[in-house]
């Protein structure tokens, strides 16, 4: 099993975690924004089947 050669300092660990959390927050914000735009019908960069196609499939 691989073992680190030296102990990682708390500041480096905290920087790595903060970076990860910033990225996660940005992705969550983008997903929420995309979801809102789809619900309002303003989405231009997202392709999904219109409601008419779903109704035809059910019949």
PDBQT receptor file of N, H, CA, C and O in Angstrom, charges set to zero:
ATOM      1  N   UNK A   1       0.838  -1.173   0.000  1.00  0.00    +0.000 N 
ATOM      2  CA  UNK A   1       0.000   0.000   0.000  1.00  0.00    +0.000 C 
ATOM      3  C   UNK A   1       0.889   1.244   0.000  1.00  0.00    +0.000 C 
ATOM      4  O   UNK A   1       1.895   1.290   0.708  1.00  0.00    +0.000 OA
ATOM      5  N   UNK A   2       0.519   2.250  -0.793  1.00  0.00    +0.000 N 
ATOM      6  H   UNK A   2      -0.298   2.212  -1.368  1.00  0.00    +0.000 HD
ATOM      7  CA  UNK A   2       1.308   3.473  -0.893  1.00  0.00    +0.000 C 
ATOM      8  C   UNK A   2       1.157   4.318   0.364  1.00  0.00    +0.000 C 
ATOM      9  O   UNK A   2       0.061   4.470   0.905  1.00  0.00    +0.000 OA
ATOM     10  N   UNK A   3       2.270   4.857   0.809  1.00  0.00    +0.000 N 
ATOM     11  H   UNK A   3       3.160   4.734   0.370  1.00  0.00    +0.000 HD
ATOM     12  CA  UNK A   3       2.281   5.672   2.022  1.00  0.00    +0.000 C 
ATOM     13  C   UNK A   3       2.987   6.992   1.701  1.00  0.00    +0.000 C 
ATOM     14  O   UNK A   3       4.044   6.971   1.070  1.00  0.00    +0.000 OA
ATOM     15  N   UNK A   4       2.437   8.137   2.115  1.00  0.00    +0.000 N 
ATOM     16  H   UNK A   4       1.579   8.154   2.628  1.00  0.00    +0.000 HD
ATOM     17  CA  UNK A   4       3.125   9.403   1.865  1.00  0.00    +0.000 C 
ATOM     18  C   UNK A   4       4.456   9.473   2.609  1.00  0.00    +0.000 C 
ATOM     19  O   UNK A   4       4.603   8.940   3.709  1.00  0.00    +0.000 OA
ATOM     20  N   UNK A   5       5.412  10.139   1.985  1.00  0.00    +0.000 N 
ATOM     21  H   UNK A   5       5.292  10.572   1.091  1.00  0.00    +0.000 HD
ATOM     22  CA  UNK A   5       6.740  10.206   2.585  1.00  0.00    +0.000 C 
ATOM     23  C   UNK A   5       6.813  11.220   3.719  1.00  0.00    +0.000 C 
ATOM     24  O   UNK A   5       7.536  11.023   4.696  1.00  0.00    +0.000 OA
ATOM     25  N   UNK A   6       6.063  12.299   3.583  1.00  0.00    +0.000 N 
ATOM     26  H   UNK A   6       5.476  12.460   2.790  1.00  0.00    +0.000 HD
ATOM     27  CA  UNK A   6       6.084  13.325   4.627  1.00  0.00    +0.000 C 
ATOM     28  C   UNK A   6       4.654  13.706   4.979  1.00  0.00    +0.000 C 
ATOM     29  O   UNK A   6       3.741  13.571   4.164  1.00  0.00    +0.000 OA
ATOM     30  N   UNK A   7       4.479  14.173   6.176  1.00  0.00    +0.000 N 
ATOM     31  H   UNK A   7       5.220  14.283   6.838  1.00  0.00    +0.000 HD
ATOM     32  CA  UNK A   7       3.149  14.601   6.611  1.00  0.00    +0.000 C 
ATOM     33  C   UNK A   7       2.763  15.891   5.891  1.00  0.00    +0.000 C 
ATOM     34  O   UNK A   7       3.564  16.819   5.782  1.00  0.00    +0.000 OA
ATOM     35  N   UNK A   8       1.540  15.934   5.410  1.00  0.00    +0.000 N 
ATOM     36  H   UNK A   8       0.889  15.180   5.499  1.00  0.00    +0.000 HD
ATOM     37  CA  UNK A   8       1.032  17.135   4.754  1.00  0.00    +0.000 C 
ATOM     38  C   UNK A   8       0.636  18.146   5.820  1.00  0.00    +0.000 C 
ATOM     39  O   UNK A   8      -0.021  17.809   6.805  1.00  0.00    +0.000 OA
ATOM     40  N   UNK A   9       1.044  19.387   5.607  1.00  0.00    +0.000 N 
ATOM     41  H   UNK A   9       1.578  19.662   4.807  1.00  0.00    +0.000 HD
ATOM     42  CA  UNK A   9       0.724  20.415   6.604  1.00  0.00    +0.000 C 
ATOM     43  C   UNK A   9      -0.773  20.718   6.596  1.00  0.00    +0.000 C 
ATOM     44  O   UNK A   9      -1.472  20.476   5.612  1.00  0.00    +0.000 OA
ATOM     45  N   UNK A  10      -1.240  21.251   7.714  1.00  0.00    +0.000 N 
ATOM     46  H   UNK A  10      -0.672  21.448   8.513  1.00  0.00    +0.000 HD
ATOM     47  CA  UNK A  10      -2.662  21.594   7.827  1.00  0.00    +0.000 C 
ATOM     48  C   UNK A  10      -3.056  22.651   6.815  1.00  0.00    +0.000 C 
ATOM     49  O   UNK A  10      -4.167  22.622   6.286  1.00  0.00    +0.000 OA
ATOM     50  N   UNK A  11      -2.157  23.586   6.538  1.00  0.00    +0.000 N 
ATOM     51  H   UNK A  11      -1.254  23.611   6.967  1.00  0.00    +0.000 HD
ATOM     52  CA  UNK A  11      -2.502  24.650   5.594  1.00  0.00    +0.000 C 
ATOM     53  C   UNK A  11      -2.669  24.095   4.184  1.00  0.00    +0.000 C 
ATOM     54  O   UNK A  11      -3.582  24.507   3.468  1.00  0.00    +0.000 OA
ATOM     55  N   UNK A  12      -1.810  23.172   3.773  1.00  0.00    +0.000 N 
ATOM     56  H   UNK A  12      -1.068  22.837   4.355  1.00  0.00    +0.000 HD
ATOM     57  CA  UNK A  12      -1.963  22.572   2.439  1.00  0.00    +0.000 C 
ATOM     58  C   UNK A  12      -3.244  21.760   2.366  1.00  0.00    +0.000 C 
ATOM     59  O   UNK A  12      -3.953  21.807   1.361  1.00  0.00    +0.000 OA
ATOM     60  N   UNK A  13      -3.547  21.017   3.419  1.00  0.00    +0.000 N 
ATOM     61  H   UNK A  13      -2.971  20.979   4.236  1.00  0.00    +0.000 HD
ATOM     62  CA  UNK A  13      -4.781  20.229   3.461  1.00  0.00    +0.000 C 
ATOM     63  C   UNK A  13      -5.991  21.144   3.361  1.00  0.00    +0.000 C 
ATOM     64  O   UNK A  13      -6.929  20.866   2.615  1.00  0.00    +0.000 OA
ATOM     65  N   UNK A  14      -5.964  22.249   4.123  1.00  0.00    +0.000 N 
ATOM     66  H   UNK A  14      -5.202  22.475   4.730  1.00  0.00    +0.000 HD
ATOM     67  CA  UNK A  14      -7.085  23.183   4.112  1.00  0.00    +0.000 C 
ATOM     68  C   UNK A  14      -7.247  23.861   2.756  1.00  0.00    +0.000 C 
ATOM     69  O   UNK A  14      -8.371  24.084   2.306  1.00  0.00    +0.000 OA
ATOM     70  N   UNK A  15      -6.126  24.191   2.100  1.00  0.00    +0.000 N 
ATOM     71  H   UNK A  15      -5.214  24.009   2.466  1.00  0.00    +0.000 HD
ATOM     72  CA  UNK A  15      -6.197  24.800   0.775  1.00  0.00    +0.000 C 
ATOM     73  C   UNK A  15      -6.821  23.836  -0.219  1.00  0.00    +0.000 C 
ATOM     74  O   UNK A  15      -7.648  24.234  -1.039  1.00  0.00    +0.000 OA
ATOM     75  N   UNK A  16      -6.432  22.581  -0.150  1.00  0.00    +0.000 N 
ATOM     76  H   UNK A  16      -5.761  22.257   0.516  1.00  0.00    +0.000 HD
ATOM     77  CA  UNK A  16      -6.973  21.571  -1.062  1.00  0.00    +0.000 C 
ATOM     78  C   UNK A  16      -8.478  21.401  -0.840  1.00  0.00    +0.000 C 
ATOM     79  O   UNK A  16      -9.246  21.333  -1.799  1.00  0.00    +0.000 OA
ATOM     80  N   UNK A  17      -8.885  21.335   0.398  1.00  0.00    +0.000 N 
ATOM     81  H   UNK A  17      -8.261  21.391   1.178  1.00  0.00    +0.000 HD
ATOM     82  CA  UNK A  17     -10.309  21.176   0.710  1.00  0.00    +0.000 C 
ATOM     83  C   UNK A  17     -11.107  22.406   0.294  1.00  0.00    +0.000 C 
ATOM     84  O   UNK A  17     -12.213  22.276  -0.230  1.00  0.00    +0.000 OA
ATOM     85  N   UNK A  18     -10.562  23.593   0.520  1.00  0.00    +0.000 N 
ATOM     86  H   UNK A  18      -9.663  23.698   0.946  1.00  0.00    +0.000 HD
ATOM     87  CA  UNK A  18     -11.256  24.824   0.144  1.00  0.00    +0.000 C 
ATOM     88  C   UNK A  18     -11.434  24.903  -1.365  1.00  0.00    +0.000 C 
ATOM     89  O   UNK A  18     -12.475  25.340  -1.854  1.00  0.00    +0.000 OA
ATOM     90  N   UNK A  19     -10.417  24.479  -2.095  1.00  0.00    +0.000 N 
ATOM     91  H   UNK A  19      -9.570  24.124  -1.697  1.00  0.00    +0.000 HD
ATOM     92  CA  UNK A  19     -10.493  24.471  -3.553  1.00  0.00    +0.000 C 
ATOM     93  C   UNK A  19     -11.589  23.519  -4.014  1.00  0.00    +0.000 C 
ATOM     94  O   UNK A  19     -12.374  23.857  -4.899  1.00  0.00    +0.000 OA
ATOM     95  N   UNK A  20     -11.644  22.350  -3.427  1.00  0.00    +0.000 N 
ATOM     96  H   UNK A  20     -11.006  22.075  -2.707  1.00  0.00    +0.000 HD
ATOM     97  CA  UNK A  20     -12.655  21.359  -3.792  1.00  0.00    +0.000 C 
ATOM     98  C   UNK A  20     -14.055  21.899  -3.501  1.00  0.00    +0.000 C 
ATOM     99  O   UNK A  20     -14.971  21.726  -4.306  1.00  0.00    +0.000 OA
ATOM    100  N   UNK A  21     -14.218  22.554  -2.350  1.00  0.00    +0.000 N 
ATOM    101  H   UNK A  21     -13.475  22.694  -1.696  1.00  0.00    +0.000 HD
ATOM    102  CA  UNK A  21     -15.529  23.090  -1.982  1.00  0.00    +0.000 C 
ATOM    103  C   UNK A  21     -15.948  24.221  -2.907  1.00  0.00    +0.000 C 
ATOM    104  O   UNK A  21     -17.128  24.343  -3.236  1.00  0.00    +0.000 OA
ATOM    105  N   UNK A  22     -14.992  25.056  -3.336  1.00  0.00    +0.000 N 
ATOM    106  H   UNK A  22     -14.034  24.957  -3.068  1.00  0.00    +0.000 HD
ATOM    107  CA  UNK A  22     -15.318  26.134  -4.274  1.00  0.00    +0.000 C 
ATOM    108  C   UNK A  22     -15.803  25.559  -5.598  1.00  0.00    +0.000 C 
ATOM    109  O   UNK A  22     -16.772  26.048  -6.178  1.00  0.00    +0.000 OA
ATOM    110  N   UNK A  23     -15.122  24.513  -6.074  1.00  0.00    +0.000 N 
ATOM    111  H   UNK A  23     -14.335  24.115  -5.603  1.00  0.00    +0.000 HD
ATOM    112  CA  UNK A  23     -15.538  23.888  -7.331  1.00  0.00    +0.000 C 
ATOM    113  C   UNK A  23     -16.928  23.283  -7.190  1.00  0.00    +0.000 C 
ATOM    114  O   UNK A  23     -17.758  23.426  -8.087  1.00  0.00    +0.000 OA
ATOM    115  N   UNK A  24     -17.189  22.611  -6.079  1.00  0.00    +0.000 N 
ATOM    116  H   UNK A  24     -16.515  22.495  -5.350  1.00  0.00    +0.000 HD
ATOM    117  CA  UNK A  24     -18.490  21.983  -5.859  1.00  0.00    +0.000 C 
ATOM    118  C   UNK A  24     -19.588  23.038  -5.809  1.00  0.00    +0.000 C 
ATOM    119  O   UNK A  24     -20.672  22.832  -6.354  1.00  0.00    +0.000 OA
ATOM    120  N   UNK A  25     -19.317  24.154  -5.167  1.00  0.00    +0.000 N 
ATOM    121  H   UNK A  25     -18.436  24.322  -4.724  1.00  0.00    +0.000 HD
ATOM    122  CA  UNK A  25     -20.306  25.225  -5.074  1.00  0.00    +0.000 C 
ATOM    123  C   UNK A  25     -20.608  25.812  -6.444  1.00  0.00    +0.000 C 
ATOM    124  O   UNK A  25     -21.762  26.112  -6.752  1.00  0.00    +0.000 OA
ATOM    125  N   UNK A  26     -19.573  25.979  -7.271  1.00  0.00    +0.000 N 
ATOM    126  H   UNK A  26     -18.636  25.735  -7.021  1.00  0.00    +0.000 HD
ATOM    127  CA  UNK A  26     -19.765  26.518  -8.615  1.00  0.00    +0.000 C 
ATOM    128  C   UNK A  26     -20.604  25.569  -9.467  1.00  0.00    +0.000 C 
ATOM    129  O   UNK A  26     -21.493  26.015 -10.192  1.00  0.00    +0.000 OA
ATOM    130  N   UNK A  27     -20.334  24.269  -9.388  1.00  0.00    +0.000 N 
ATOM    131  H   UNK A  27     -19.611  23.907  -8.799  1.00  0.00    +0.000 HD
ATOM    132  CA  UNK A  27     -21.099  23.294 -10.157  1.00  0.00    +0.000 C 
ATOM    133  C   UNK A  27     -22.559  23.253  -9.697  1.00  0.00    +0.000 C 
ATOM    134  O   UNK A  27     -23.468  23.145 -10.521  1.00  0.00    +0.000 OA
ATOM    135  N   UNK A  28     -22.776  23.338  -8.414  1.00  0.00    +0.000 N 
ATOM    136  H   UNK A  28     -22.038  23.426  -7.745  1.00  0.00    +0.000 HD
ATOM    137  CA  UNK A  28     -24.143  23.339  -7.892  1.00  0.00    +0.000 C 
ATOM    138  C   UNK A  28     -24.899  24.570  -8.381  1.00  0.00    +0.000 C 
ATOM    139  O   UNK A  28     -26.076  24.478  -8.731  1.00  0.00    +0.000 OA
ATOM    140  N   UNK A  29     -24.237  25.706  -8.406  1.00  0.00    +0.000 N 
ATOM    141  H   UNK A  29     -23.281  25.780  -8.122  1.00  0.00    +0.000 HD
ATOM    142  CA  UNK A  29     -24.864  26.943  -8.863  1.00  0.00    +0.000 C 
ATOM    143  C   UNK A  29     -25.242  26.832 -10.336  1.00  0.00    +0.000 C 
ATOM    144  O   UNK A  29     -26.326  27.257 -10.736  1.00  0.00    +0.000 OA
ATOM    145  N   UNK A  30     -24.341  26.256 -11.150  1.00  0.00    +0.000 N 
ATOM    146  H   UNK A  30     -23.460  25.911 -10.825  1.00  0.00    +0.000 HD
ATOM    147  CA  UNK A  30     -24.633  26.086 -12.575  1.00  0.00    +0.000 C 
ATOM    148  C   UNK A  30     -25.818  25.144 -12.776  1.00  0.00    +0.000 C 
ATOM    149  O   UNK A  30     -26.685  25.409 -13.609  1.00  0.00    +0.000 OA
ATOM    150  N   UNK A  31     -25.858  24.054 -12.023  1.00  0.00    +0.000 N 
ATOM    151  H   UNK A  31     -25.153  23.839 -11.347  1.00  0.00    +0.000 HD
ATOM    152  CA  UNK A  31     -26.954  23.091 -12.152  1.00  0.00    +0.000 C 
ATOM    153  C   UNK A  31     -28.282  23.730 -11.765  1.00  0.00    +0.000 C 
ATOM    154  O   UNK A  31     -29.295  23.509 -12.429  1.00  0.00    +0.000 OA
ATOM    155  N   UNK A  32     -28.281  24.510 -10.708  1.00  0.00    +0.000 N 
ATOM    156  H   UNK A  32     -27.458  24.690 -10.169  1.00  0.00    +0.000 HD
ATOM    157  CA  UNK A  32     -29.502  25.193 -10.280  1.00  0.00    +0.000 C 
ATOM    158  C   UNK A  32     -29.953  26.196 -11.333  1.00  0.00    +0.000 C 
ATOM    159  O   UNK A  32     -31.145  26.294 -11.626  1.00  0.00    +0.000 OA
ATOM    160  N   UNK A  33     -29.023  26.932 -11.895  1.00  0.00    +0.000 N 
ATOM    161  H   UNK A  33     -28.055  26.853 -11.656  1.00  0.00    +0.000 HD
ATOM    162  CA  UNK A  33     -29.342  27.914 -12.925  1.00  0.00    +0.000 C 
ATOM    163  C   UNK A  33     -29.925  27.230 -14.154  1.00  0.00    +0.000 C 
ATOM    164  O   UNK A  33     -30.906  27.708 -14.723  1.00  0.00    +0.000 OA
ATOM    165  N   UNK A  34     -29.327  26.109 -14.571  1.00  0.00    +0.000 N 
ATOM    166  H   UNK A  34     -28.530  25.720 -14.109  1.00  0.00    +0.000 HD
ATOM    167  CA  UNK A  34     -29.836  25.378 -15.726  1.00  0.00    +0.000 C 
ATOM    168  C   UNK A  34     -31.241  24.851 -15.456  1.00  0.00    +0.000 C 
ATOM    169  O   UNK A  34     -32.113  24.928 -16.322  1.00  0.00    +0.000 OA
ATOM    170  N   UNK A  35     -31.458  24.322 -14.270  1.00  0.00    +0.000 N 
ATOM    171  H   UNK A  35     -30.750  24.260 -13.567  1.00  0.00    +0.000 HD
ATOM    172  CA  UNK A  35     -32.784  23.822 -13.918  1.00  0.00    +0.000 C 
ATOM    173  C   UNK A  35     -33.831  24.920 -13.947  1.00  0.00    +0.000 C 
ATOM    174  O   UNK A  35     -34.943  24.704 -14.429  1.00  0.00    +0.000 OA
ATOM    175  N   UNK A  36     -33.490  26.089 -13.438  1.00  0.00    +0.000 N 
ATOM    176  H   UNK A  36     -32.587  26.264 -13.046  1.00  0.00    +0.000 HD
ATOM    177  CA  UNK A  36     -34.429  27.209 -13.447  1.00  0.00    +0.000 C 
ATOM    178  C   UNK A  36     -34.733  27.652 -14.868  1.00  0.00    +0.000 C 
ATOM    179  O   UNK A  36     -35.885  27.942 -15.193  1.00  0.00    +0.000 OA
ATOM    180  N   UNK A  37     -33.713  27.709 -15.721  1.00  0.00    +0.000 N 
ATOM    181  H   UNK A  37     -32.778  27.474 -15.457  1.00  0.00    +0.000 HD
ATOM    182  CA  UNK A  37     -33.935  28.153 -17.094  1.00  0.00    +0.000 C 
ATOM    183  C   UNK A  37     -34.787  27.156 -17.868  1.00  0.00    +0.000 C 
ATOM    184  O   UNK A  37     -35.583  27.553 -18.719  1.00  0.00    +0.000 OA
ATOM    185  N   UNK A  38     -34.629  25.862 -17.582  1.00  0.00    +0.000 N 
ATOM    186  H   UNK A  38     -33.983  25.539 -16.890  1.00  0.00    +0.000 HD
ATOM    187  CA  UNK A  38     -35.462  24.855 -18.241  1.00  0.00    +0.000 C 
ATOM    188  C   UNK A  38     -36.920  25.014 -17.811  1.00  0.00    +0.000 C 
ATOM    189  O   UNK A  38     -37.830  24.942 -18.637  1.00  0.00    +0.000 OA
ATOM    190  N   UNK A  39     -37.131  25.230 -16.526  1.00  0.00    +0.000 N 
ATOM    191  H   UNK A  39     -36.392  25.289 -15.855  1.00  0.00    +0.000 HD
ATOM    192  CA  UNK A  39     -38.503  25.381 -16.025  1.00  0.00    +0.000 C 
ATOM    193  C   UNK A  39     -39.188  26.630 -16.577  1.00  0.00    +0.000 C 
ATOM    194  O   UNK A  39     -40.397  26.620 -16.807  1.00  0.00    +0.000 OA
ATOM    195  N   UNK A  40     -38.433  27.695 -16.790  1.00  0.00    +0.000 N 
ATOM    196  H   UNK A  40     -37.450  27.703 -16.603  1.00  0.00    +0.000 HD
ATOM    197  CA  UNK A  40     -39.027  28.922 -17.311  1.00  0.00    +0.000 C 
ATOM    198  C   UNK A  40     -39.102  28.916 -18.829  1.00  0.00    +0.000 C 
ATOM    199  O   UNK A  40     -39.770  29.768 -19.416  1.00  0.00    +0.000 OA
ATOM    200  N   UNK A  41     -38.425  27.961 -19.480  1.00  0.00    +0.000 N 
ATOM    201  H   UNK A  41     -37.883  27.269 -19.003  1.00  0.00    +0.000 HD
ATOM    202  CA  UNK A  41     -38.451  27.877 -20.942  1.00  0.00    +0.000 C 
ATOM    203  C   UNK A  41     -37.427  28.748 -21.620  1.00  0.00    +0.000 C 
ATOM    204  O   UNK A  41     -37.508  28.947 -22.832  1.00  0.00    +0.000 OA
ATOM    205  N   UNK A  42     -36.476  29.271 -20.898  1.00  0.00    +0.000 N 
ATOM    206  H   UNK A  42     -36.410  29.109 -19.914  1.00  0.00    +0.000 HD
ATOM    207  CA  UNK A  42     -35.463  30.151 -21.479  1.00  0.00    +0.000 C 
ATOM    208  C   UNK A  42     -34.173  29.426 -21.838  1.00  0.00    +0.000 C 
ATOM    209  O   UNK A  42     -33.223  30.064 -22.293  1.00  0.00    +0.000 OA
ATOM    210  N   UNK A  43     -34.113  28.137 -21.651  1.00  0.00    +0.000 N 
ATOM    211  H   UNK A  43     -34.885  27.619 -21.282  1.00  0.00    +0.000 HD
ATOM    212  CA  UNK A  43     -32.884  27.391 -21.895  1.00  0.00    +0.000 C 
ATOM    213  C   UNK A  43     -32.562  27.386 -23.384  1.00  0.00    +0.000 C 
ATOM    214  O   UNK A  43     -33.401  27.006 -24.201  1.00  0.00    +0.000 OA
ATOM    215  N   UNK A  44     -31.344  27.808 -23.741  1.00  0.00    +0.000 N 
ATOM    216  H   UNK A  44     -30.663  28.117 -23.077  1.00  0.00    +0.000 HD
ATOM    217  CA  UNK A  44     -30.914  27.792 -25.136  1.00  0.00    +0.000 C 
ATOM    218  C   UNK A  44     -29.772  26.808 -25.349  1.00  0.00    +0.000 C 
ATOM    219  O   UNK A  44     -29.584  26.327 -26.467  1.00  0.00    +0.000 OA
ATOM    220  N   UNK A  45     -29.019  26.504 -24.327  1.00  0.00    +0.000 N 
ATOM    221  H   UNK A  45     -29.172  26.895 -23.420  1.00  0.00    +0.000 HD
ATOM    222  CA  UNK A  45     -27.864  25.628 -24.470  1.00  0.00    +0.000 C 
ATOM    223  C   UNK A  45     -28.133  24.212 -24.011  1.00  0.00    +0.000 C 
ATOM    224  O   UNK A  45     -27.200  23.447 -23.770  1.00  0.00    +0.000 OA
ATOM    225  N   UNK A  46     -29.397  23.858 -23.887  1.00  0.00    +0.000 N 
ATOM    226  H   UNK A  46     -30.155  24.480 -24.082  1.00  0.00    +0.000 HD
ATOM    227  CA  UNK A  46     -29.742  22.529 -23.386  1.00  0.00    +0.000 C 
ATOM    228  C   UNK A  46     -30.836  21.970 -24.285  1.00  0.00    +0.000 C 
ATOM    229  O   UNK A  46     -31.866  22.615 -24.478  1.00  0.00    +0.000 OA
ATOM    230  N   UNK A  47     -30.624  20.775 -24.837  1.00  0.00    +0.000 N 
ATOM    231  H   UNK A  47     -29.787  20.251 -24.679  1.00  0.00    +0.000 HD
ATOM    232  CA  UNK A  47     -31.583  20.176 -25.758  1.00  0.00    +0.000 C 
ATOM    233  C   UNK A  47     -32.347  19.087 -25.034  1.00  0.00    +0.000 C 
ATOM    234  O   UNK A  47     -31.739  18.192 -24.447  1.00  0.00    +0.000 OA
ATOM    235  N   UNK A  48     -33.661  19.145 -25.066  1.00  0.00    +0.000 N 
ATOM    236  H   UNK A  48     -34.155  19.872 -25.543  1.00  0.00    +0.000 HD
ATOM    237  CA  UNK A  48     -34.491  18.118 -24.463  1.00  0.00    +0.000 C 
ATOM    238  C   UNK A  48     -35.760  17.985 -25.303  1.00  0.00    +0.000 C 
ATOM    239  O   UNK A  48     -36.150  18.942 -25.972  1.00  0.00    +0.000 OA
ATOM    240  N   UNK A  49     -36.408  16.827 -25.285  1.00  0.00    +0.000 N 
ATOM    241  H   UNK A  49     -36.090  16.050 -24.742  1.00  0.00    +0.000 HD
ATOM    242  CA  UNK A  49     -37.602  16.637 -26.126  1.00  0.00    +0.000 C 
ATOM    243  C   UNK A  49     -38.758  17.502 -25.641  1.00  0.00    +0.000 C 
ATOM    244  O   UNK A  49     -38.976  17.630 -24.437  1.00  0.00    +0.000 OA
ATOM    245  N   UNK A  50     -39.495  18.092 -26.568  1.00  0.00    +0.000 N 
ATOM    246  H   UNK A  50     -39.318  17.988 -27.546  1.00  0.00    +0.000 HD
ATOM    247  CA  UNK A  50     -40.647  18.901 -26.151  1.00  0.00    +0.000 C 
ATOM    248  C   UNK A  50     -41.754  18.038 -25.559  1.00  0.00    +0.000 C 
ATOM    249  O   UNK A  50     -41.740  16.815 -25.705  1.00  0.00    +0.000 OA
ATOM    250  N   UNK A  51     -42.692  18.662 -24.905  1.00  0.00    +0.000 N 
ATOM    251  H   UNK A  51     -42.703  19.655 -24.787  1.00  0.00    +0.000 HD
ATOM    252  CA  UNK A  51     -43.779  17.941 -24.232  1.00  0.00    +0.000 C 
ATOM    253  C   UNK A  51     -44.649  17.186 -25.230  1.00  0.00    +0.000 C 
ATOM    254  O   UNK A  51     -45.227  16.158 -24.877  1.00  0.00    +0.000 OA
ATOM    255  N   UNK A  52     -44.757  17.667 -26.466  1.00  0.00    +0.000 N 
ATOM    256  H   UNK A  52     -44.287  18.502 -26.753  1.00  0.00    +0.000 HD
ATOM    257  CA  UNK A  52     -45.590  17.001 -27.478  1.00  0.00    +0.000 C 
ATOM    258  C   UNK A  52     -45.062  15.604 -27.786  1.00  0.00    +0.000 C 
ATOM    259  O   UNK A  52     -45.851  14.678 -27.977  1.00  0.00    +0.000 OA
ATOM    260  N   UNK A  53     -43.759  15.439 -27.838  1.00  0.00    +0.000 N 
ATOM    261  H   UNK A  53     -43.118  16.191 -27.684  1.00  0.00    +0.000 HD
ATOM    262  CA  UNK A  53     -43.177  14.130 -28.128  1.00  0.00    +0.000 C 
ATOM    263  C   UNK A  53     -43.498  13.144 -27.019  1.00  0.00    +0.000 C 
ATOM    264  O   UNK A  53     -43.728  11.966 -27.293  1.00  0.00    +0.000 OA
ATOM    265  N   UNK A  54     -43.520  13.602 -25.769  1.00  0.00    +0.000 N 
ATOM    266  H   UNK A  54     -43.333  14.559 -25.547  1.00  0.00    +0.000 HD
ATOM    267  CA  UNK A  54     -43.865  12.734 -24.659  1.00  0.00    +0.000 C 
ATOM    268  C   UNK A  54     -45.322  12.285 -24.737  1.00  0.00    +0.000 C 
ATOM    269  O   UNK A  54     -45.627  11.134 -24.423  1.00  0.00    +0.000 OA
ATOM    270  N   UNK A  55     -46.223  13.171 -25.147  1.00  0.00    +0.000 N 
ATOM    271  H   UNK A  55     -45.975  14.106 -25.402  1.00  0.00    +0.000 HD
ATOM    272  CA  UNK A  55     -47.639  12.834 -25.234  1.00  0.00    +0.000 C 
ATOM    273  C   UNK A  55     -47.867  11.801 -26.334  1.00  0.00    +0.000 C 
ATOM    274  O   UNK A  55     -48.705  10.914 -26.169  1.00  0.00    +0.000 OA
ATOM    275  N   UNK A  56     -47.139  11.892 -27.461  1.00  0.00    +0.000 N 
ATOM    276  H   UNK A  56     -46.459  12.612 -27.595  1.00  0.00    +0.000 HD
ATOM    277  CA  UNK A  56     -47.301  10.943 -28.554  1.00  0.00    +0.000 C 
ATOM    278  C   UNK A  56     -46.821   9.550 -28.159  1.00  0.00    +0.000 C 
ATOM    279  O   UNK A  56     -47.404   8.548 -28.575  1.00  0.00    +0.000 OA
ATOM    280  N   UNK A  57     -45.773   9.486 -27.366  1.00  0.00    +0.000 N 
ATOM    281  H   UNK A  57     -45.300  10.299 -27.028  1.00  0.00    +0.000 HD
ATOM    282  CA  UNK A  57     -45.226   8.199 -26.941  1.00  0.00    +0.000 C 
ATOM    283  C   UNK A  57     -46.201   7.439 -26.042  1.00  0.00    +0.000 C 
ATOM    284  O   UNK A  57     -46.237   6.209 -26.067  1.00  0.00    +0.000 OA
ATOM    285  N   UNK A  58     -46.980   8.155 -25.261  1.00  0.00    +0.000 N 
ATOM    286  H   UNK A  58     -46.951   9.154 -25.241  1.00  0.00    +0.000 HD
ATOM    287  CA  UNK A  58     -47.885   7.516 -24.303  1.00  0.00    +0.000 C 
ATOM    288  C   UNK A  58     -49.101   6.921 -24.994  1.00  0.00    +0.000 C 
ATOM    289  O   UNK A  58     -49.690   5.968 -24.485  1.00  0.00    +0.000 OA
ATOM    290  N   UNK A  59     -49.488   7.460 -26.140  1.00  0.00    +0.000 N 
ATOM    291  H   UNK A  59     -49.010   8.235 -26.554  1.00  0.00    +0.000 HD
ATOM    292  CA  UNK A  59     -50.711   6.983 -26.820  1.00  0.00    +0.000 C 
ATOM    293  C   UNK A  59     -50.498   5.707 -27.571  1.00  0.00    +0.000 C 
ATOM    294  O   UNK A  59     -51.430   5.190 -28.187  1.00  0.00    +0.000 OA
TER     295      UNK A  59
